[in-house]
Amino acid sequence: MWVLGLVSLLSIVSARADMIMTYAASAGVTTSSVANSTMYTFDSLPTSKIASNVSIAIDSSTTGTINHVDILPADKYGGAADAAHTNGSPYAVQSNSSGKTETTTLTFNQPIDYFGLWWSAGDAGNHLLFYSGTNLLAAMDTAYLTSEISSNTAYFGNPTPGPNHGLDSNEPFAFLNFFDMGAQGITSIVLSNPASSGFESDNWTFRTAAYGSNPFDGPTLPGVLVEDVSGTKIVAKYTSESPPIVVSTPEPSLAIFLGIGTVVCVGYAWRCRVKRNTA
């Protein structure tokens, strides 16, 4: 019984995948709920232009570089509100329409484990590729997410205060989270939109530490589960009714409990062996 209980608990704690996407459980949320993360806005970049070689400071030793990205002023399709832009701020877009950049690559000087963004005017043609070096961790898109969220009208229409509020009511707006659960580390991210529509986003958010390693992290992945992807393979598709994924490591008291359990199991097995050998 001790052995079965120990194995069961460890399997819950150590079950990992490669990349998991979730979206904020509350409509209208434009920022990440992940503790100790760093958010980058596009407020300092000129609008209606392509910005190149943009540097992002993530923490004291981690930086990111955007090769090139289109920046647009806030409109009905995007631009989250912030203290300096209460009616919406500049935002990023990828598109293959004339004069736009279809692909943006974000490269890090050392691996990160979490990426988030405010996905605005969402459609099924938005793509993200996550790499660890040259290894493709996950090729993800928003097709399944768009289908799953379509029944919840609370996510549709621009939630930003001001003149754009409620506009573009036929498209979803949600904060998305991407967790590297395979412990390989994300070294680059490619965002693309091969169609003439746009991949609009804002409030890009990063964290180097794996989720579950910080004392302020919850015991399960935050948000509504969407899908689990490994390379080009979709490992699992979730629904809003799917149970949460447990990611936290054991509390100190639980770790002690498990350690004692292990000692008891080993001690009991050794005692039985001695008895058999002396019988």
C-alpha positions as CSV (number, residue, x, y, z in Angstrom):
1,M,0.0,0.0,0.0
2,W,2.8,2.4,0.9
3,V,4.6,1.6,-2.4
4,L,1.4,2.1,-4.5
5,G,0.6,5.4,-2.7
6,L,4.1,6.7,-3.2
7,V,4.2,5.8,-6.9
8,S,0.7,7.3,-7.4
9,L,1.8,10.6,-5.8
10,L,5.0,10.8,-7.8
11,S,3.3,10.2,-11.1
12,I,1.0,13.1,-10.4
13,V,3.9,15.4,-9.7
14,S,6.2,14.3,-12.4
15,A,3.8,13.9,-15.4
16,R,5.1,16.3,-18.0
17,A,4.5,17.1,-21.7
18,D,6.3,19.4,-24.2
19,M,4.2,22.5,-24.8
20,I,0.7,23.3,-23.3
21,M,-1.5,26.2,-24.3
22,T,-4.1,27.8,-22.0
23,Y,-6.2,30.9,-22.1
24,A,-7.3,33.2,-19.3
25,A,-10.3,31.9,-17.5
26,S,-11.9,35.4,-17.4
27,A,-12.9,37.3,-20.5
28,G,-11.4,40.8,-20.9
29,V,-8.1,39.9,-19.3
30,T,-5.2,41.5,-21.2
31,T,-2.2,40.6,-18.9
32,S,-0.7,37.5,-17.5
33,S,-1.4,36.0,-14.1
34,V,1.9,34.2,-13.9
35,A,4.0,35.4,-11.0
36,N,7.5,36.8,-11.5
37,S,7.0,37.3,-15.2
38,T,8.2,40.2,-17.4
39,M,5.8,41.9,-19.7
40,Y,6.9,43.8,-22.9
41,T,4.6,46.3,-24.5
42,F,5.2,48.0,-27.9
43,D,4.5,51.5,-26.5
44,S,8.0,52.8,-27.2
45,L,8.1,51.8,-30.8
46,P,6.9,54.0,-33.7
47,T,3.6,53.0,-35.2
48,S,2.7,52.1,-38.8
49,K,6.3,51.0,-39.3
50,I,8.4,47.8,-39.2
51,A,10.6,47.8,-36.2
52,S,13.9,45.7,-36.5
53,N,16.4,44.3,-34.0
54,V,14.3,45.2,-31.0
55,S,15.8,44.2,-27.6
56,I,13.8,43.0,-24.7
57,A,15.1,42.8,-21.1
58,I,13.5,39.8,-19.4
59,D,15.6,39.6,-16.2
60,S,19.1,40.5,-15.0
61,S,20.7,37.9,-17.3
62,T,18.1,37.1,-20.0
63,T,17.3,39.2,-23.0
64,G,15.3,38.6,-26.2
65,T,15.7,40.1,-29.7
66,I,12.9,40.6,-32.2
67,N,14.2,40.5,-35.7
68,H,11.4,42.6,-37.2
69,V,7.7,43.3,-36.4
70,D,4.9,45.5,-37.7
71,I,3.6,48.0,-35.1
72,L,0.2,49.5,-35.5
73,P,-1.7,52.1,-33.4
74,A,-4.6,50.9,-31.3
75,D,-7.7,50.2,-33.3
76,K,-10.7,47.8,-33.2
77,Y,-8.4,44.9,-33.8
78,G,-5.9,45.3,-31.0
79,G,-3.8,47.4,-28.6
80,A,-4.4,46.7,-24.9
81,A,-5.0,49.6,-22.5
82,D,-2.3,50.7,-20.1
83,A,-1.6,53.6,-17.8
84,A,-0.1,55.7,-20.7
85,H,-2.7,54.6,-23.2
86,T,-6.1,54.3,-21.5
87,N,-7.9,53.8,-24.8
88,G,-5.5,51.2,-26.2
89,S,-1.7,51.1,-27.0
90,P,0.4,50.2,-30.0
91,Y,0.4,46.5,-30.8
92,A,2.2,43.9,-33.0
93,V,0.9,42.2,-36.1
94,Q,2.0,39.5,-38.6
95,S,0.3,39.3,-42.0
96,N,1.2,38.4,-45.6
97,S,-0.9,41.3,-46.9
98,S,0.9,44.0,-48.9
99,G,3.4,46.0,-46.9
100,K,3.3,43.8,-43.8
101,T,5.7,41.2,-42.3
102,E,4.3,37.7,-42.4
103,T,6.8,36.3,-39.8
104,T,8.4,37.5,-36.7
105,T,11.2,35.7,-34.9
106,L,12.0,36.2,-31.2
107,T,15.4,34.9,-30.0
108,F,16.6,34.6,-26.4
109,N,20.2,34.6,-25.2
110,Q,19.3,31.8,-22.7
111,P,16.2,29.6,-22.5
112,I,12.9,30.6,-21.1
113,D,10.0,28.4,-19.9
114,Y,6.9,30.5,-20.3
115,F,5.5,32.9,-22.9
116,G,2.2,34.7,-22.9
117,L,0.5,37.3,-25.1
118,W,-2.8,39.1,-25.4
119,W,-4.4,37.6,-28.6
120,S,-6.7,40.1,-30.2
121,A,-9.0,39.8,-33.2
122,G,-8.1,36.1,-33.2
123,D,-8.6,33.8,-36.1
124,A,-7.6,30.3,-37.0
125,G,-4.6,31.4,-39.2
126,N,-2.3,32.4,-36.4
127,H,0.8,30.2,-35.9
128,L,3.5,29.9,-33.3
129,L,6.7,27.7,-33.5
130,F,8.6,27.1,-30.3
131,Y,12.3,25.9,-30.6
132,S,15.0,24.7,-28.2
133,G,18.1,25.4,-30.4
134,T,17.2,23.7,-33.7
135,N,14.8,21.3,-32.1
136,L,11.1,22.1,-32.7
137,L,9.4,21.8,-29.4
138,A,5.9,22.6,-30.7
139,A,4.2,23.8,-33.8
140,M,1.0,25.4,-32.5
141,D,-1.8,27.4,-34.1
142,T,-5.1,28.9,-33.0
143,A,-7.5,26.8,-35.1
144,Y,-8.6,24.5,-32.3
145,L,-8.7,27.4,-29.8
146,T,-10.9,29.5,-32.1
147,S,-13.3,26.5,-32.4
148,E,-13.4,25.9,-28.6
149,I,-13.9,29.5,-27.6
150,S,-16.5,30.2,-30.2
151,S,-19.4,29.3,-27.9
152,N,-18.4,31.8,-25.3
153,T,-19.6,35.2,-26.5
154,A,-18.0,36.9,-23.5
155,Y,-14.6,36.7,-25.3
156,F,-15.8,38.3,-28.5
157,G,-15.4,42.0,-29.3
158,N,-12.6,44.3,-28.2
159,P,-12.6,44.8,-24.4
160,T,-10.4,47.9,-24.4
161,P,-12.1,51.0,-23.0
162,G,-12.8,53.9,-25.3
163,P,-13.9,54.2,-28.9
164,N,-12.9,50.6,-29.9
165,H,-14.8,49.0,-27.0
166,G,-17.0,46.2,-28.3
167,L,-15.9,46.5,-31.9
168,D,-14.9,43.5,-34.1
169,S,-17.5,41.5,-32.2
170,N,-17.2,38.5,-34.6
171,E,-13.6,37.7,-33.4
172,P,-12.3,36.5,-30.0
173,F,-9.9,38.4,-27.7
174,A,-8.1,36.4,-24.9
175,F,-4.8,36.2,-23.0
176,L,-2.9,33.1,-24.1
177,N,-0.3,31.2,-22.1
178,F,2.3,28.8,-23.4
179,F,4.2,26.5,-21.0
180,D,7.3,24.5,-21.8
181,M,6.6,21.4,-19.8
182,G,9.4,19.3,-21.2
183,A,12.1,21.2,-19.3
184,Q,14.1,21.7,-22.6
185,G,13.8,25.5,-22.5
186,I,12.6,27.8,-25.3
187,T,15.4,29.6,-27.2
188,S,13.3,31.1,-30.0
189,I,9.7,31.7,-31.0
190,V,8.3,32.3,-34.5
191,L,5.0,34.0,-34.9
192,S,3.4,34.0,-38.4
193,N,0.2,34.5,-40.3
194,P,0.4,33.1,-43.8
195,A,-3.0,34.5,-44.7
196,S,-4.0,38.1,-45.6
197,S,-5.7,38.4,-42.2
198,G,-3.5,39.4,-39.2
199,F,-2.0,37.8,-36.1
200,E,-2.6,40.7,-33.7
201,S,-1.0,40.6,-30.2
202,D,0.2,42.7,-27.3
203,N,1.7,42.5,-23.8
204,W,4.2,39.7,-24.7
205,T,5.2,38.1,-21.4
206,F,8.2,35.9,-20.4
207,R,9.5,33.9,-17.5
208,T,12.7,31.9,-17.3
209,A,11.7,29.6,-14.4
210,A,9.4,26.6,-15.1
211,Y,5.9,27.0,-13.8
212,G,5.6,25.2,-10.4
213,S,9.1,26.2,-9.3
214,N,8.0,29.5,-7.7
215,P,6.4,29.6,-4.3
216,F,3.7,31.9,-5.7
217,D,2.7,29.5,-8.4
218,G,-0.5,27.6,-8.1
219,P,-0.7,23.8,-7.9
220,T,-2.1,23.6,-11.5
221,L,-1.5,25.4,-14.7
222,P,-3.5,28.7,-14.8
223,G,-6.2,29.2,-17.4
224,V,-8.5,27.1,-19.5
225,L,-6.6,24.2,-21.1
226,V,-6.5,24.2,-25.0
227,E,-4.0,21.6,-26.2
228,D,-0.8,19.8,-25.6
229,V,1.6,19.7,-28.5
230,S,4.9,17.8,-29.0
231,G,6.8,18.8,-32.2
232,T,4.1,18.6,-34.9
233,K,2.0,16.1,-33.0
234,I,-1.1,17.2,-31.0
235,V,-0.8,15.0,-27.9
236,A,-4.1,16.1,-26.5
237,K,-7.0,18.5,-27.1
238,Y,-8.9,19.7,-24.1
239,T,-12.3,21.3,-23.5
240,S,-13.4,23.7,-20.8
241,E,-14.6,20.7,-18.8
242,S,-11.2,19.0,-18.8
243,P,-9.6,18.6,-15.3
244,P,-6.6,20.8,-14.5
245,I,-3.0,19.7,-14.9
246,V,-1.1,19.3,-11.6
247,V,2.4,20.8,-12.0
248,S,3.6,21.7,-8.5
249,T,6.3,19.9,-6.7
250,P,5.5,18.4,-3.3
251,E,5.3,20.8,-0.3
252,P,8.1,20.3,2.3
253,S,5.8,18.4,4.6
254,L,4.7,16.1,1.7
255,A,8.2,15.6,0.7
256,I,9.1,14.5,4.2
257,F,6.0,12.3,4.3
258,L,7.1,10.6,1.0
259,G,10.7,10.3,2.3
260,I,9.4,8.6,5.5
261,G,7.2,6.4,3.4
262,T,10.2,5.3,1.3
263,V,12.2,4.5,4.4
264,V,9.4,2.5,5.9
265,C,8.9,0.6,2.7
266,V,12.6,-0.2,2.4
267,G,12.9,-1.0,6.1
268,Y,9.9,-3.3,6.0
269,A,11.2,-5.1,2.9
270,W,14.7,-5.6,4.5
271,R,13.1,-6.9,7.8
272,C,11.0,-9.4,5.9
273,R,14.1,-10.6,4.0
274,V,16.1,-11.0,7.2
275,K,13.3,-13.1,8.7
276,R,13.1,-15.3,5.7
277,N,16.9,-15.8,5.7
278,T,17.0,-16.7,9.4
279,A,13.9,-18.9,9.3
